[in-house]
């Protein structure tokens, strides 16, 4: 679990990486992350930091966190971690550097120079409840009197279409009628 801090540290460019991590995690407390999230952030940052070449220094400082050192450390980390773990560590480091920029300890976030893996899109998951289709159809068929333009027939037709065709919401919102280059029958009737 994350170590609690009584008060924030006053960080400087000479601060060690452990002090910087403590300050970052303290300030993350304002976003109300769970203790497990804080512990995971710490583990990811410390895990990658152990792979940064320190040229013999006992403790890491900001001067060790170069783009080249970070790219090499992440390449090493990716060698024995899943893509999702590498992405999570990349996100944690990016958040740490955003904090350092906000504290005026760095001019920019170097994580843009560190590559990250692309995850394959996950397949849509079916609703697992046995009576899901019946419940969705019943809800869609009921009139919502609080709606701006209640139209239960339309809602029922859309739910039925999604259930039968397997079309996803994201696909449905991108549907568009093709535009014809010339006048249509509707234009001629005007």
C-alpha positions in Angstrom: 0.0 0.0 0.0 1.1 3.6 -0.5 2.9 5.2 2.3 0.9 8.0 4.0 2.5 11.4 4.2 1.7 14.0 6.9 2.5 17.0 4.6 3.7 17.7 1.1 7.4 17.9 0.5 9.0 21.0 -0.9 10.6 19.6 -4.0 13.6 21.0 -5.9 15.7 19.9 -8.8 18.0 18.2 -6.4 15.3 16.0 -4.9 15.8 12.3 -5.2 13.4 10.2 -7.2 11.9 8.6 -4.0 11.2 12.1 -2.6 9.7 13.1 -5.9 7.5 10.0 -6.0 6.3 10.7 -2.4 5.4 14.3 -3.4 3.6 13.2 -6.5 1.6 10.5 -4.7 0.7 13.0 -2.0 -0.7 15.5 -4.5 -2.5 12.7 -6.3 -4.5 12.3 -3.1 -6.7 15.2 -4.2 -8.1 13.0 -6.9 -9.2 10.4 -4.2 -7.5 7.3 -5.8 -7.8 4.1 -3.9 -4.8 2.9 -1.8 -4.4 0.0 -4.3 -4.2 2.5 -7.2 -1.5 4.5 -5.4 0.4 1.3 -4.6 0.2 0.3 -8.2 1.5 3.7 -9.4 4.4 3.5 -6.9 5.2 -0.1 -8.0 5.2 0.8 -11.7 7.3 3.9 -11.3 9.8 2.2 -9.0 9.9 -0.9 -11.2 10.8 1.0 -14.3 13.2 3.3 -12.4 15.3 0.3 -11.3 16.0 -0.2 -15.0 17.4 3.3 -15.5 21.2 3.4 -15.9 22.5 5.6 -13.0 26.1 5.6 -14.1 27.0 4.3 -10.6 24.9 6.8 -8.6 23.2 5.2 -5.6 20.0 7.2 -5.9 18.2 8.5 -9.0 17.6 12.3 -9.5 15.9 14.3 -12.2 19.2 14.5 -14.2 19.0 10.7 -14.7 15.5 10.8 -16.2 16.5 11.6 -19.8 14.5 10.6 -22.9 17.2 8.1 -23.8 17.3 6.6 -20.3 13.5 6.3 -20.2 13.3 4.7 -23.6 15.9 2.1 -22.6 14.2 1.4 -19.3 10.8 1.0 -20.9 12.3 -1.3 -23.6 13.7 -3.4 -20.8 10.4 -3.3 -18.9 8.5 -4.4 -22.0 10.7 -7.4 -22.4 9.2 -9.2 -19.4 5.8 -7.4 -18.9 2.5 -7.7 -20.7 1.5 -4.8 -23.1 -1.2 -3.7 -20.7 1.4 -3.5 -17.8 3.7 -1.4 -20.0 0.8 0.9 -20.9 -0.1 1.3 -17.2 3.5 2.1 -16.3 3.7 4.6 -19.2 0.6 6.3 -17.9 2.0 6.4 -14.3 5.3 7.9 -15.5 3.4 10.4 -17.7 1.4 11.5 -14.7 4.6 11.9 -12.6 6.1 14.1 -15.3 3.0 16.2 -15.6 3.3 16.8 -11.8 6.9 17.8 -12.3 6.0 20.2 -15.0 3.2 21.7 -12.8 5.8 22.1 -10.0 8.1 24.0 -12.4 10.8 21.3 -12.0 10.7 20.4 -15.7 9.8 22.3 -18.9 8.0 19.4 -20.5 6.9 15.8 -20.2 9.5 13.5 -21.9 7.1 10.6 -22.1 6.0 11.6 -25.6 9.4 10.3 -26.7 8.9 6.9 -25.1 7.1 4.4 -27.2 4.1 2.4 -25.9 2.5 -0.7 -27.2 -0.8 -0.7 -29.1 -3.4 -3.1 -27.6 -5.7 -5.0 -29.9 -9.3 -3.7 -29.6 -11.3 -5.8 -27.3 -14.3 -7.6 -28.8 -17.7 -6.5 -27.6 -19.2 -8.5 -24.8 -22.6 -9.9 -24.8 -25.0 -9.1 -21.9 -24.8 -12.1 -19.6 -28.3 -11.9 -18.0 -30.6 -14.7 -19.2 -33.6 -12.3 -19.5 -31.6 -9.3 -20.8 -33.4 -9.1 -24.2 -36.8 -9.3 -22.6 -36.0 -6.6 -20.0 -34.5 -4.3 -22.7 -37.5 -4.7 -24.9 -39.9 -4.0 -22.0 -38.1 -0.9 -21.0 -37.9 0.4 -24.5 -41.6 -0.2 -25.1 -42.6 1.7 -22.0 -43.4 5.4 -22.5 -40.9 7.7 -20.7 -43.1 10.7 -19.8 -40.1 12.7 -18.6 -38.5 12.6 -22.0 -38.6 15.6 -24.3 -40.2 13.7 -27.2 -41.4 10.3 -25.9 -41.5 7.9 -28.8 -41.5 4.3 -27.4 -42.1 2.8 -30.9 -38.7 4.2 -32.1 -36.9 3.1 -28.9 -38.4 -0.4 -29.2 -37.4 -0.6 -32.9 -33.8 0.5 -32.1 -33.4 -2.0 -29.2 -34.8 -4.8 -31.4 -32.4 -3.8 -34.2 -29.4 -3.8 -31.9 -30.4 -7.2 -30.4 -31.1 -8.9 -33.7 -28.3 -7.5 -35.9 -25.5 -7.3 -33.3 -24.8 -3.7 -34.4 -23.0 -1.8 -31.7 -23.8 1.7 -30.6 -20.6 3.1 -31.9 -21.3 1.7 -35.3 -24.9 3.0 -35.3 -24.0 6.6 -34.6 -21.6 6.6 -37.5 -24.3 5.5 -40.0 -25.1 8.1 -42.7 -27.3 8.2 -45.7 -25.3 8.4 -48.9 -25.6 11.8 -50.7 -26.6 11.6 -54.3 -24.9 14.0 -56.7 -28.1 15.0 -58.4 -31.7 16.0 -57.5 -33.8 13.4 -55.7 -37.5 12.5 -56.1 -38.2 14.7 -53.0 -36.5 17.7 -54.7 -38.7 17.3 -57.8 -41.9 17.3 -55.8 -41.2 20.8 -54.5 
